[in-house]
Amino acid sequence: MLKQDRTIIHVEIKETNEHLYFGSAAAMYEDPRIKALLGIAYQTFRTKKVGPGRPYENKNLIVRKGELNTI
């Protein structure tokens, strides 16, 4: 079987300690609650260059980007 790596976006909401997972940054922005907590536009978020070891954080949440390994 072929191994596939997929992007995964992990969002941790600080106030509720809730953890949400998305397949892309665009999918994350489809959630109105996350969009409001981010407080920045999608294009601005993309310029932040979030990646492994380089999360985006503000007073409301932490956004981490990684890979989901599948078979």
All heavy atoms as a GROMACS GRO file, in nm:
protein
  576
    1MET      N    1   0.084  -0.119   0.000
    1MET     CA    2   0.000   0.000   0.000
    1MET      C    3   0.088   0.125   0.000
    1MET      O    4   0.194   0.126   0.058
    1MET     CB    5  -0.090   0.003   0.122
    1MET     CG    6  -0.192  -0.106   0.126
    1MET     SD    7  -0.316  -0.066   0.249
    1MET     CE    8  -0.456  -0.131   0.166
    2LEU      N    9   0.034   0.229  -0.060
    2LEU     CA   10   0.106   0.355  -0.064
    2LEU      C   11   0.082   0.435   0.062
    2LEU      O   12  -0.030   0.441   0.114
    2LEU     CB   13   0.059   0.437  -0.185
    2LEU     CG   14   0.088   0.378  -0.322
    2LEU    CD1   15   0.024   0.464  -0.429
    2LEU    CD2   16   0.237   0.368  -0.345
    3LYS      N   17   0.186   0.495   0.111
    3LYS     CA   18   0.176   0.581   0.227
    3LYS      C   19   0.137   0.721   0.181
    3LYS      O   20   0.192   0.771   0.083
    3LYS     CB   21   0.310   0.585   0.300
    3LYS     CG   22   0.308   0.668   0.425
    3LYS     CD   23   0.442   0.664   0.495
    3LYS     CE   24   0.440   0.760   0.610
    3LYS     NZ   25   0.569   0.772   0.673
    4GLN      N   26   0.043   0.782   0.252
    4GLN     CA   27   0.000   0.917   0.217
    4GLN      C   28   0.020   1.009   0.338
    4GLN      O   29  -0.010   0.970   0.450
    4GLN     CB   30  -0.147   0.919   0.178
    4GLN     CG   31  -0.177   0.841   0.054
    4GLN     CD   32  -0.325   0.843   0.022
    4GLN    OE1   33  -0.408   0.861   0.109
    4GLN    NE2   34  -0.357   0.824  -0.104
    5ASP      N   35   0.069   1.125   0.314
    5ASP     CA   36   0.080   1.227   0.418
    5ASP      C   37  -0.020   1.336   0.385
    5ASP      O   38  -0.024   1.386   0.272
    5ASP     CB   39   0.221   1.286   0.424
    5ASP     CG   40   0.323   1.184   0.472
    5ASP    OD1   41   0.284   1.094   0.549
    5ASP    OD2   42   0.440   1.194   0.432
    6ARG      N   43  -0.099   1.371   0.484
    6ARG     CA   44  -0.200   1.475   0.465
    6ARG      C   45  -0.177   1.586   0.567
    6ARG      O   46  -0.140   1.559   0.681
    6ARG     CB   47  -0.339   1.416   0.484
    6ARG     CG   48  -0.373   1.314   0.378
    6ARG     CD   49  -0.519   1.277   0.386
    6ARG     NE   50  -0.548   1.185   0.279
    6ARG     CZ   51  -0.614   1.072   0.294
    6ARG    NH1   52  -0.659   1.037   0.412
    6ARG    NH2   53  -0.637   0.993   0.191
    7THR      N   54  -0.202   1.707   0.525
    7THR     CA   55  -0.191   1.821   0.615
    7THR      C   56  -0.303   1.815   0.717
    7THR      O   57  -0.416   1.780   0.686
    7THR     CB   58  -0.202   1.953   0.536
    7THR    OG1   59  -0.093   1.959   0.445
    7THR    CG2   60  -0.199   2.074   0.627
    8ILE      N   61  -0.269   1.848   0.840
    8ILE     CA   62  -0.370   1.858   0.946
    8ILE      C   63  -0.345   1.988   1.023
    8ILE      O   64  -0.231   2.023   1.051
    8ILE     CB   65  -0.369   1.736   1.039
    8ILE    CG1   66  -0.487   1.741   1.134
    8ILE    CG2   67  -0.239   1.722   1.112
    8ILE    CD1   68  -0.520   1.611   1.200
    9ILE      N   69  -0.453   2.058   1.050
    9ILE     CA   70  -0.447   2.182   1.127
    9ILE      C   71  -0.511   2.153   1.262
    9ILE      O   72  -0.627   2.111   1.269
    9ILE     CB   73  -0.524   2.297   1.056
    9ILE    CG1   74  -0.474   2.318   0.913
    9ILE    CG2   75  -0.515   2.425   1.139
    9ILE    CD1   76  -0.333   2.372   0.902
   10HIS      N   77  -0.436   2.174   1.369
   10HIS     CA   78  -0.483   2.150   1.505
   10HIS      C   79  -0.506   2.285   1.570
   10HIS      O   80  -0.416   2.368   1.578
   10HIS     CB   81  -0.376   2.071   1.582
   10HIS     CG   82  -0.402   2.060   1.728
   10HIS    ND1   83  -0.301   2.066   1.821
   10HIS    CD2   84  -0.516   2.044   1.798
   10HIS    CE1   85  -0.352   2.054   1.942
   10HIS    NE2   86  -0.483   2.041   1.931
   11VAL      N   87  -0.629   2.307   1.617
   11VAL     CA   88  -0.665   2.433   1.682
   11VAL      C   89  -0.697   2.404   1.828
   11VAL      O   90  -0.782   2.319   1.858
   11VAL     CB   91  -0.787   2.500   1.615
   11VAL    CG1   92  -0.824   2.629   1.686
   11VAL    CG2   93  -0.758   2.527   1.468
   12GLU      N   94  -0.630   2.473   1.917
   12GLU     CA   95  -0.658   2.462   2.060
   12GLU      C   96  -0.719   2.594   2.107
   12GLU      O   97  -0.656   2.698   2.099
   12GLU     CB   98  -0.530   2.434   2.138
   12GLU     CG   99  -0.551   2.424   2.287
   12GLU     CD  100  -0.422   2.400   2.364
   12GLU    OE1  101  -0.318   2.370   2.302
   12GLU    OE2  102  -0.426   2.411   2.488
   13ILE      N  103  -0.844   2.586   2.154
   13ILE     CA  104  -0.911   2.705   2.208
   13ILE      C  105  -0.873   2.716   2.355
   13ILE      O  106  -0.902   2.626   2.435
   13ILE     CB  107  -1.063   2.697   2.189
   13ILE    CG1  108  -1.096   2.683   2.040
   13ILE    CG2  109  -1.131   2.819   2.250
   13ILE    CD1  110  -1.242   2.657   2.011
   14LYS      N  111  -0.807   2.823   2.391
   14LYS     CA  112  -0.752   2.837   2.526
   14LYS      C  113  -0.859   2.842   2.634
   14LYS      O  114  -0.844   2.778   2.739
   14LYS     CB  115  -0.664   2.962   2.534
   14LYS     CG  116  -0.538   2.951   2.452
   14LYS     CD  117  -0.457   3.078   2.464
   14LYS     CE  118  -0.329   3.070   2.385
   14LYS     NZ  119  -0.250   3.193   2.398
   15GLU      N  120  -0.965   2.916   2.612
   15GLU     CA  121  -1.067   2.936   2.715
   15GLU      C  122  -1.135   2.805   2.756
   15GLU      O  123  -1.160   2.782   2.874
   15GLU     CB  124  -1.173   3.036   2.666
   15GLU     CG  125  -1.277   3.069   2.770
   15GLU     CD  126  -1.376   3.173   2.722
   15GLU    OE1  127  -1.358   3.231   2.613
   15GLU    OE2  128  -1.472   3.196   2.795
   16THR      N  129  -1.164   2.720   2.660
   16THR     CA  130  -1.237   2.596   2.687
   16THR      C  131  -1.148   2.472   2.685
   16THR      O  132  -1.196   2.362   2.712
   16THR     CB  133  -1.349   2.576   2.583
   16THR    OG1  134  -1.289   2.564   2.454
   16THR    CG2  135  -1.447   2.691   2.587
   17ASN      N  136  -1.022   2.488   2.649
   17ASN     CA  137  -0.928   2.376   2.632
   17ASN      C  138  -0.980   2.275   2.530
   17ASN      O  139  -0.954   2.156   2.539
   17ASN     CB  140  -0.897   2.309   2.766
   17ASN     CG  141  -0.771   2.226   2.758
   17ASN    OD1  142  -0.678   2.259   2.686
   17ASN    ND2  143  -0.768   2.116   2.832
   18GLU      N  144  -1.055   2.324   2.432
   18GLU     CA  145  -1.111   2.240   2.326
   18GLU      C  146  -1.009   2.225   2.214
   18GLU      O  147  -0.938   2.319   2.181
   18GLU     CB  148  -1.238   2.310   2.273
   18GLU     CG  149  -1.324   2.226   2.186
   18GLU     CD  150  -1.454   2.298   2.151
   18GLU    OE1  151  -1.480   2.407   2.203
   18GLU    OE2  152  -1.527   2.243   2.069
   19HIS      N  153  -1.003   2.106   2.155
   19HIS     CA  154  -0.910   2.077   2.046
   19HIS      C  155  -0.991   2.040   1.922
   19HIS      O  156  -1.074   1.948   1.927
   19HIS     CB  157  -0.815   1.963   2.084
   19HIS     CG  158  -0.727   1.998   2.198
   19HIS    ND1  159  -0.597   2.038   2.182
   19HIS    CD2  160  -0.752   2.001   2.331
   19HIS    CE1  161  -0.544   2.063   2.301
   19HIS    NE2  162  -0.636   2.041   2.393
   20LEU      N  163  -0.966   2.109   1.811
   20LEU     CA  164  -1.036   2.085   1.686
   20LEU      C  165  -0.933   2.056   1.577
   20LEU      O  166  -0.821   2.108   1.582
   20LEU     CB  167  -1.120   2.206   1.647
   20LEU     CG  168  -1.223   2.251   1.751
   20LEU    CD1  169  -1.277   2.388   1.716
   20LEU    CD2  170  -1.335   2.150   1.760
   21TYR      N  171  -0.972   1.977   1.480
   21TYR     CA  172  -0.880   1.937   1.374
   21TYR      C  173  -0.944   1.963   1.238
   21TYR      O  174  -1.061   1.933   1.218
   21TYR     CB  175  -0.844   1.788   1.388
   21TYR     CG  176  -0.779   1.760   1.521
   21TYR    CD1  177  -0.855   1.728   1.633
   21TYR    CD2  178  -0.641   1.771   1.536
   21TYR    CE1  179  -0.796   1.706   1.756
   21TYR    CE2  180  -0.580   1.748   1.658
   21TYR     CZ  181  -0.659   1.716   1.768
   21TYR     OH  182  -0.599   1.694   1.890
   22PHE      N  183  -0.864   2.017   1.146
   22PHE     CA  184  -0.911   2.051   1.012
   22PHE      C  185  -0.811   2.000   0.909
   22PHE      O  186  -0.693   1.987   0.936
   22PHE     CB  187  -0.925   2.203   0.997
   22PHE     CG  188  -1.024   2.263   1.094
   22PHE    CD1  189  -0.981   2.312   1.217
   22PHE    CD2  190  -1.158   2.270   1.063
   22PHE    CE1  191  -1.072   2.368   1.307
   22PHE    CE2  192  -1.249   2.324   1.153
   22PHE     CZ  193  -1.206   2.373   1.275
   23GLY      N  194  -0.860   1.976   0.788
   23GLY     CA  195  -0.776   1.927   0.680
   23GLY      C  196  -0.699   2.035   0.608
   23GLY      O  197  -0.607   2.006   0.531
   24SER      N  198  -0.734   2.161   0.632
   24SER     CA  199  -0.664   2.273   0.568
   24SER      C  200  -0.698   2.402   0.642
   24SER      O  201  -0.795   2.407   0.720
   24SER     CB  202  -0.707   2.287   0.422
   24SER     OG  203  -0.843   2.325   0.415
   25ALA      N  204  -0.620   2.506   0.616
   25ALA     CA  205  -0.649   2.636   0.674
   25ALA      C  206  -0.782   2.689   0.621
   25ALA      O  207  -0.859   2.752   0.693
   25ALA     CB  208  -0.536   2.734   0.645
   26ALA      N  209  -0.811   2.663   0.494
   26ALA     CA  210  -0.938   2.708   0.435
   26ALA      C  211  -1.056   2.643   0.507
   26ALA      O  212  -1.156   2.709   0.536
   26ALA     CB  213  -0.941   2.675   0.286
   27ALA      N  214  -1.045   2.514   0.539
   27ALA     CA  215  -1.150   2.445   0.612
   27ALA      C  216  -1.167   2.504   0.752
   27ALA      O  217  -1.279   2.516   0.803
   27ALA     CB  218  -1.120   2.296   0.621
   28MET      N  219  -1.057   2.541   0.815
   28MET     CA  220  -1.061   2.603   0.947
   28MET      C  221  -1.141   2.733   0.942
   28MET      O  222  -1.221   2.762   1.031
   28MET     CB  223  -0.918   2.629   0.995
   28MET     CG  224  -0.905   2.702   1.125
   28MET     SD  225  -0.732   2.729   1.170
   28MET     CE  226  -0.681   2.850   1.049
   29TYR      N  227  -1.123   2.810   0.837
   29TYR     CA  228  -1.193   2.938   0.823
   29TYR      C  229  -1.341   2.921   0.792
   29TYR      O  230  -1.417   3.016   0.800
   29TYR     CB  231  -1.125   3.026   0.718
   29TYR     CG  232  -1.023   3.118   0.780
   29TYR    CD1  233  -0.894   3.075   0.804
   29TYR    CD2  234  -1.057   3.247   0.819
   29TYR    CE1  235  -0.800   3.158   0.864
   29TYR    CE2  236  -0.965   3.331   0.879
   29TYR     CZ  237  -0.836   3.286   0.901
   29TYR     OH  238  -0.744   3.368   0.962
   30GLU      N  239  -1.386   2.800   0.758
   30GLU     CA  240  -1.528   2.774   0.736
   30GLU      C  241  -1.604   2.767   0.868
   30GLU      O  242  -1.726   2.780   0.870
   30GLU     CB  243  -1.548   2.644   0.658
   30GLU     CG  244  -1.504   2.653   0.514
   30GLU     CD  245  -1.588   2.750   0.433
   30GLU    OE1  246  -1.712   2.747   0.445
   30GLU    OE2  247  -1.528   2.831   0.359
   31ASP      N  248  -1.533   2.747   0.979
   31ASP     CA  249  -1.596   2.744   1.112
   31ASP      C  250  -1.604   2.889   1.163
   31ASP      O  251  -1.500   2.950   1.192
   31ASP     CB  252  -1.512   2.658   1.206
   31ASP     CG  253  -1.574   2.639   1.343
   31ASP    OD1  254  -1.638   2.733   1.395
   31ASP    OD2  255  -1.558   2.530   1.400
   32PRO      N  256  -1.725   2.946   1.173
   32PRO     CA  257  -1.738   3.087   1.211
   32PRO      C  258  -1.680   3.119   1.349
   32PRO      O  259  -1.628   3.228   1.372
   32PRO     CB  260  -1.888   3.114   1.207
   32PRO     CG  261  -1.954   2.983   1.191
   32PRO     CD  262  -1.853   2.883   1.148
   33ARG      N  263  -1.685   3.023   1.440
   33ARG     CA  264  -1.630   3.046   1.574
   33ARG      C  265  -1.479   3.061   1.568
   33ARG      O  266  -1.421   3.152   1.629
   33ARG     CB  267  -1.669   2.928   1.664
   33ARG     CG  268  -1.622   2.939   1.805
   33ARG     CD  269  -1.673   2.826   1.887
   33ARG     NE  270  -1.640   2.698   1.821
   33ARG     CZ  271  -1.627   2.585   1.884
   33ARG    NH1  272  -1.647   2.578   2.014
   33ARG    NH2  273  -1.596   2.474   1.820
   34ILE      N  274  -1.412   2.974   1.493
   34ILE     CA  275  -1.266   2.980   1.480
   34ILE      C  276  -1.227   3.109   1.408
   34ILE      O  277  -1.133   3.179   1.448
   34ILE     CB  278  -1.211   2.858   1.406
   34ILE    CG1  279  -1.246   2.730   1.482
   34ILE    CG2  280  -1.061   2.869   1.385
   34ILE    CD1  281  -1.196   2.724   1.624
   35LYS      N  282  -1.299   3.142   1.303
   35LYS     CA  283  -1.271   3.264   1.227
   35LYS      C  284  -1.277   3.387   1.318
   35LYS      O  285  -1.190   3.473   1.313
   35LYS     CB  286  -1.373   3.277   1.113
   35LYS     CG  287  -1.345   3.388   1.018
   35LYS     CD  288  -1.446   3.386   0.904
   35LYS     CE  289  -1.421   3.497   0.806
   35LYS     NZ  290  -1.517   3.493   0.695
   36ALA      N  291  -1.377   3.392   1.406
   36ALA     CA  292  -1.390   3.506   1.499
   36ALA      C  293  -1.277   3.508   1.601
   36ALA      O  294  -1.223   3.613   1.634
   36ALA     CB  295  -1.525   3.501   1.569
   37LEU      N  296  -1.238   3.389   1.651
   37LEU     CA  297  -1.132   3.383   1.751
   37LEU      C  298  -0.995   3.417   1.692
   37LEU      O  299  -0.908   3.470   1.761
   37LEU     CB  300  -1.128   3.244   1.816
   37LEU     CG  301  -1.244   3.210   1.908
   37LEU    CD1  302  -1.238   3.064   1.951
   37LEU    CD2  303  -1.246   3.301   2.030
   38LEU      N  304  -0.976   3.384   1.565
   38LEU     CA  305  -0.849   3.418   1.499
   38LEU      C  306  -0.835   3.569   1.487
   38LEU      O  307  -0.728   3.624   1.510
   38LEU     CB  308  -0.841   3.354   1.362
   38LEU     CG  309  -0.794   3.209   1.360
   38LEU    CD1  310  -0.825   3.145   1.227
   38LEU    CD2  311  -0.646   3.201   1.389
   39GLY      N  312  -0.942   3.635   1.446
   39GLY     CA  313  -0.940   3.781   1.437
   39GLY      C  314  -0.856   3.837   1.324
   39GLY      O  315  -0.829   3.957   1.322
   40ILE      N  316  -0.812   3.752   1.230
   40ILE     CA  317  -0.736   3.800   1.114
   40ILE      C  318  -0.794   3.734   0.989
   40ILE      O  319  -0.855   3.627   0.996
   40ILE     CB  320  -0.585   3.770   1.125
   40ILE    CG1  321  -0.558   3.619   1.140
   40ILE    CG2  322  -0.520   3.849   1.238
   40ILE    CD1  323  -0.411   3.581   1.137
   41ALA      N  324  -0.775   3.797   0.877
   41ALA     CA  325  -0.825   3.745   0.750
   41ALA      C  326  -0.747   3.621   0.708
   41ALA      O  327  -0.632   3.600   0.749
   41ALA     CB  328  -0.815   3.852   0.642
   42TYR      N  329  -0.807   3.540   0.624
   42TYR     CA  330  -0.745   3.418   0.574
   42TYR      C  331  -0.611   3.447   0.507
   42TYR      O  332  -0.512   3.379   0.535
   42TYR     CB  333  -0.841   3.349   0.476
   42TYR     CG  334  -0.783   3.230   0.405
   42TYR    CD1  335  -0.756   3.112   0.476
   42TYR    CD2  336  -0.757   3.233   0.270
   42TYR    CE1  337  -0.704   3.002   0.412
   42TYR    CE2  338  -0.705   3.122   0.205
   42TYR     CZ  339  -0.678   3.008   0.276
   42TYR     OH  340  -0.625   2.899   0.212
   43GLN      N  341  -0.606   3.546   0.421
   43GLN     CA  342  -0.481   3.579   0.352
   43GLN      C  343  -0.373   3.622   0.451
   43GLN      O  344  -0.256   3.588   0.434
   43GLN     CB  345  -0.504   3.688   0.247
   43GLN     CG  346  -0.572   3.639   0.121
   43GLN     CD  347  -0.496   3.525   0.056
   43GLN    OE1  348  -0.541   3.410   0.060
   43GLN    NE2  349  -0.382   3.552  -0.002
   44THR      N  350  -0.409   3.694   0.553
   44THR     CA  351  -0.313   3.734   0.656
   44THR      C  352  -0.260   3.611   0.730
   44THR      O  353  -0.141   3.599   0.756
   44THR     CB  354  -0.376   3.832   0.755
   44THR    OG1  355  -0.429   3.943   0.683
   44THR    CG2  356  -0.276   3.880   0.858
   45PHE      N  357  -0.351   3.519   0.763
   45PHE     CA  358  -0.309   3.395   0.830
   45PHE      C  359  -0.208   3.319   0.746
   45PHE      O  360  -0.109   3.268   0.796
   45PHE     CB  361  -0.430   3.307   0.862
   45PHE     CG  362  -0.392   3.177   0.927
   45PHE    CD1  363  -0.361   3.173   1.061
   45PHE    CD2  364  -0.384   3.061   0.852
   45PHE    CE1  365  -0.324   3.053   1.121
   45PHE    CE2  366  -0.347   2.942   0.910
   45PHE     CZ  367  -0.317   2.937   1.046
   46ARG      N  368  -0.233   3.310   0.616
   46ARG     CA  369  -0.143   3.236   0.527
   46ARG      C  370  -0.003   3.297   0.524
   46ARG      O  371   0.096   3.226   0.505
   46ARG     CB  372  -0.200   3.228   0.386
   46ARG     CG  373  -0.320   3.134   0.380
   46ARG     CD  374  -0.371   3.112   0.240
   46ARG     NE  375  -0.268   3.084   0.144
   46ARG     CZ  376  -0.230   2.962   0.105
   46ARG    NH1  377  -0.286   2.857   0.157
   46ARG    NH2  378  -0.137   2.947   0.014
   47THR      N  379   0.010   3.427   0.546
   47THR     CA  380   0.143   3.490   0.547
   47THR      C  381   0.221   3.459   0.675
   47THR      O  382   0.341   3.484   0.680
   47THR     CB  383   0.134   3.644   0.531
   47THR    OG1  384   0.069   3.699   0.646
   47THR    CG2  385   0.062   3.683   0.404
   48LYS      N  386   0.154   3.403   0.775
   48LYS     CA  387   0.220   3.371   0.902
   48LYS      C  388   0.313   3.250   0.891
   48LYS      O  389   0.391   3.223   0.981
   48LYS     CB  390   0.118   3.347   1.013
   48LYS     CG  391   0.027   3.464   1.039
   48LYS     CD  392   0.104   3.583   1.091
   48LYS     CE  393   0.010   3.698   1.122
   48LYS     NZ  394   0.080   3.817   1.159
   49LYS      N  395   0.303   3.173   0.782
   49LYS     CA  396   0.390   3.057   0.758
   49LYS      C  397   0.388   2.958   0.874
   49LYS      O  398   0.491   2.915   0.926
   49LYS     CB  399   0.534   3.101   0.731
   49LYS     CG  400   0.549   3.199   0.618
   49LYS     CD  401   0.531   3.133   0.486
   49LYS     CE  402   0.564   3.231   0.375
   49LYS     NZ  403   0.500   3.207   0.252
   50VAL      N  404   0.267   2.920   0.918
   50VAL     CA  405   0.252   2.821   1.023
   50VAL      C  406   0.301   2.687   0.972
   50VAL      O  407   0.272   2.648   0.859
   50VAL     CB  408   0.104   2.811   1.066
   50VAL    CG1  409   0.083   2.701   1.167
   50VAL    CG2  410   0.056   2.944   1.122
   51GLY      N  411   0.379   2.618   1.051
   51GLY     CA  412   0.432   2.487   1.012
   51GLY      C  413   0.477   2.410   1.133
   51GLY      O  414   0.465   2.457   1.246
   52PRO      N  415   0.530   2.290   1.112
   52PRO     CA  416   0.580   2.212   1.226
   52PRO      C  417   0.684   2.291   1.306
   52PRO      O  418   0.777   2.347   1.250
   52PRO     CB  419   0.643   2.090   1.158
   52PRO     CG  420   0.571   2.079   1.028
   52PRO     CD  421   0.543   2.221   0.986
   53GLY      N  422   0.662   2.300   1.435
   53GLY     CA  423   0.753   2.375   1.520
   53GLY      C  424   0.735   2.526   1.513
   53GLY      O  425   0.811   2.601   1.573
   54ARG      N  426   0.635   2.571   1.439
   54ARG     CA  427   0.610   2.714   1.423
   54ARG      C  428   0.460   2.742   1.428
   54ARG      O  429   0.397   2.768   1.325
   54ARG     CB  430   0.669   2.762   1.292
   54ARG     CG  431   0.672   2.912   1.282
   54ARG     CD  432   0.746   2.957   1.161
   54ARG     NE  433   0.716   3.100   1.149
   54ARG     CZ  434   0.768   3.178   1.062
   54ARG    NH1  435   0.853   3.132   0.975
   54ARG    NH2  436   0.736   3.304   1.057
   55PRO      N  437   0.399   2.736   1.549
   55PRO     CA  438   0.255   2.758   1.562
   55PRO      C  439   0.219   2.906   1.553
   55PRO      O  440   0.305   2.993   1.566
   55PRO     CB  441   0.223   2.703   1.700
   55PRO     CG  442   0.350   2.721   1.776
   55PRO     CD  443   0.461   2.702   1.676
   56TYR      N  444   0.091   2.932   1.530
   56TYR     CA  445   0.036   3.068   1.538
   56TYR      C  446  -0.040   3.075   1.669
   56TYR      O  447  -0.118   2.986   1.702
   56TYR     CB  448  -0.058   3.098   1.422
   56TYR     CG  449  -0.133   3.227   1.441
   56TYR    CD1  450  -0.070   3.349   1.413
   56TYR    CD2  451  -0.262   3.229   1.489
   56TYR    CE1  452  -0.136   3.468   1.432
   56TYR    CE2  453  -0.329   3.349   1.509
   56TYR     CZ  454  -0.265   3.468   1.481
   56TYR     OH  455  -0.332   3.587   1.501
   57GLU      N  456  -0.017   3.178   1.747
   57GLU     CA  457  -0.085   3.192   1.876
   57GLU      C  458  -0.130   3.335   1.897
   57GLU      O  459  -0.058   3.431   1.864
   57GLU     CB  460   0.011   3.150   1.988
   57GLU     CG  461  -0.052   3.153   2.125
   57GLU     CD  462   0.038   3.093   2.232
   57GLU    OE1  463   0.152   3.052   2.202
   57GLU    OE2  464  -0.007   3.088   2.348
   58ASN      N  465  -0.250   3.349   1.952
   58ASN     CA  466  -0.298   3.479   1.999
   58ASN      C  467  -0.362   3.456   2.136
   58ASN      O  468  -0.348   3.348   2.193
   58ASN     CB  469  -0.393   3.545   1.897
   58ASN     CG  470  -0.524   3.472   1.878
   58ASN    OD1  471  -0.565   3.390   1.960
   58ASN    ND2  472  -0.592   3.500   1.768
   59LYS      N  473  -0.431   3.554   2.190
   59LYS     CA  474  -0.485   3.540   2.325
   59LYS      C  475  -0.598   3.437   2.334
   59LYS      O  476  -0.630   3.391   2.442
   59LYS     CB  477  -0.534   3.675   2.377
   59LYS     CG  478  -0.653   3.731   2.303
   59LYS     CD  479  -0.698   3.863   2.359
   59LYS     CE  480  -0.821   3.910   2.281
   59LYS     NZ  481  -0.885   4.022   2.343
   60ASN      N  482  -0.658   3.399   2.219
   60ASN     CA  483  -0.771   3.309   2.218
   60ASN      C  484  -0.739   3.164   2.185
   60ASN      O  485  -0.806   3.073   2.233
   60ASN     CB  486  -0.876   3.356   2.117
   60ASN     CG  487  -0.924   3.495   2.148
   60ASN    OD1  488  -0.958   3.525   2.261
   60ASN    ND2  489  -0.928   3.580   2.048
   61LEU      N  490  -0.638   3.143   2.100
   61LEU     CA  491  -0.613   3.007   2.053
   61LEU      C  492  -0.471   2.986   2.005
   61LEU      O  493  -0.395   3.081   1.991
   61LEU     CB  494  -0.712   2.969   1.942
   61LEU     CG  495  -0.738   3.067   1.828
   61LEU    CD1  496  -0.625   3.075   1.731
   61LEU    CD2  497  -0.864   3.026   1.756
   62ILE      N  498  -0.439   2.859   1.982
   62ILE     CA  499  -0.311   2.819   1.925
   62ILE      C  500  -0.343   2.734   1.803
   62ILE      O  501  -0.425   2.641   1.811
   62ILE     CB  502  -0.227   2.736   2.024
   62ILE    CG1  503  -0.202   2.814   2.153
   62ILE    CG2  504  -0.094   2.695   1.960
   62ILE    CD1  505  -0.141   2.730   2.264
   63VAL      N  506  -0.278   2.765   1.691
   63VAL     CA  507  -0.297   2.688   1.568
   63VAL      C  508  -0.164   2.623   1.534
   63VAL      O  509  -0.063   2.691   1.521
   63VAL     CB  510  -0.343   2.778   1.451
   63VAL    CG1  511  -0.359   2.696   1.325
   63VAL    CG2  512  -0.472   2.851   1.485
   64ARG      N  513  -0.168   2.491   1.521
   64ARG     CA  514  -0.050   2.414   1.484
   64ARG      C  515  -0.076   2.343   1.352
   64ARG      O  516  -0.189   2.302   1.326
   64ARG     CB  517  -0.017   2.312   1.592
   64ARG     CG  518   0.016   2.373   1.726
   64ARG     CD  519   0.035   2.263   1.830
   64ARG     NE  520   0.068   2.317   1.959
   64ARG     CZ  521  -0.023   2.344   2.053
   64ARG    NH1  522  -0.151   2.321   2.033
   64ARG    NH2  523   0.014   2.394   2.170
   65LYS      N  524   0.028   2.324   1.273
   65LYS     CA  525   0.014   2.255   1.146
   65LYS      C  526   0.109   2.136   1.148
   65LYS      O  527   0.224   2.147   1.190
   65LYS     CB  528   0.048   2.349   1.030
   65LYS     CG  529   0.031   2.288   0.893
   65LYS     CD  530   0.060   2.391   0.786
   65LYS     CE  531   0.044   2.334   0.649
   65LYS     NZ  532   0.077   2.433   0.545
   66GLY      N  533   0.058   2.022   1.101
   66GLY     CA  534   0.141   1.904   1.095
   66GLY      C  535   0.095   1.814   0.983
   66GLY      O  536   0.022   1.854   0.894
   67GLU      N  537   0.141   1.690   0.990
   67GLU     CA  538   0.104   1.590   0.889
   67GLU      C  539   0.038   1.472   0.955
   67GLU      O  540   0.077   1.429   1.063
   67GLU     CB  541   0.226   1.544   0.811
   67GLU     CG  542   0.282   1.649   0.719
   67GLU     CD  543   0.394   1.596   0.632
   67GLU    OE1  544   0.440   1.482   0.654
   67GLU    OE2  545   0.435   1.668   0.542
   68LEU      N  546  -0.063   1.419   0.889
   68LEU     CA  547  -0.131   1.299   0.930
   68LEU      C  548  -0.083   1.186   0.840
   68LEU      O  549  -0.099   1.195   0.718
   68LEU     CB  550  -0.282   1.316   0.917
   68LEU     CG  551  -0.368   1.195   0.949
   68LEU    CD1  552  -0.355   1.160   1.098
   68LEU    CD2  553  -0.513   1.223   0.915
   69ASN      N  554  -0.017   1.088   0.897
   69ASN     CA  555   0.036   0.977   0.819
   69ASN      C  556  -0.070   0.868   0.808
   69ASN      O  557  -0.125   0.824   0.909
   69ASN     CB  558   0.162   0.921   0.885
   69ASN     CG  559   0.270   1.025   0.895
   69ASN    OD1  560   0.294   1.097   0.802
   69ASN    ND2  561   0.334   1.034   1.010
   70THR      N  562  -0.100   0.829   0.686
   70THR     CA  563  -0.199   0.725   0.662
   70THR      C  564  -0.144   0.621   0.566
   70THR      O  565  -0.045   0.643   0.499
   70THR     CB  566  -0.329   0.784   0.602
   70THR    OG1  567  -0.298   0.842   0.476
   70THR    CG2  568  -0.389   0.888   0.693
   71ILE      N  569  -0.211   0.509   0.561
   71ILE     CA  570  -0.174   0.404   0.466
   71ILE      C  571  -0.290   0.386   0.370
   71ILE      O  572  -0.403   0.388   0.406
   71ILE     CB  573  -0.144   0.271   0.538
   71ILE    CG1  574  -0.019   0.288   0.622
   71ILE    CG2  575  -0.127   0.160   0.438
   71ILE    CD1  576   0.019   0.165   0.701
   0.00000   0.00000   0.00000
